[in-house]
Amino acid sequence: MRTAPVVIAGAGSTGSALALLLARRGIPSTVLERREQPLMHPTAHLINARSLEVRHHASPPPATEITALYNQR
């Protein structure tokens, strides 16, 4: 059985950003998501500019892809 000191509920914008930031600092985490398949588009009605800034600083390529998906709406 795999264990982690942090369990994150939801792989949405906040959950995935948190998992990314923790991994960058060497802290293992487990993300729990209720969906079995990834969504093909974001479900957030609004993504805070600061959230995108933090995500971009942590990992620029995924942040660019997320921004591009959001701008397609």
N, C-alpha and C positions, 0 to 999 in steps of 0.2 A: 504494500500500500504506500502510495506516495503522499508525503505530507509537506506542507509549506506553512511558514509562520503567518502568512497573510492570505485571506480568502477574499476575493473581489466578486461581488454580486453584479453581474451584467457586463457584457463586452461592448457596450456602447461607447460613446465618445469619452466619457469620464473614466469608465472602467478600463478601457484599453490604454488610455493615457497613463493611468495609475500603474498598470502592469508594466508598461514600457519604462516609466521612470524608476520603479522599484528594481527592475532587471538591470538597468544602467548602473545602479548602486550595489548590485550583487545580492539583492534581497529576493529570494524565490517567492513566487505567489501562485495561487491557483485561481483562475477566472471561471466562474460558474455562469453559464448562459442557458436560457430556457429554449432558445431556438436550436434546431438541429442543423440547419443550413444557413450559410452566411446570406445576409441581405445584399441585394444588388444596388441599393441606394440608401443614403442615410435617412434615418427616421426622425432625427432632431429637427424641430421647427426653427431653432436658432442655435448657433454655435458661437459662444462668446469669443470675441477677438483675443482675449488673454489666453483662453484655452488653446486656440490655434498657435499662438506665439509660443507657449510652453511646449506644445507638441513639436513644433518646427525646430525649436532649440534642441530638444531631446533626440529627434530623428527626422531630419529634413525630407528625405524621399517620401515616406508615408504621409507626412503632413501635407506635402504638395499634392499627393493623390486625393487626400480627403478634401482639401480646399477645392480641387477641380470638380469633384463629385458634388460638393455643396453648391458650387456656382452654376451647375447644370440645371438646378431646380427652377 
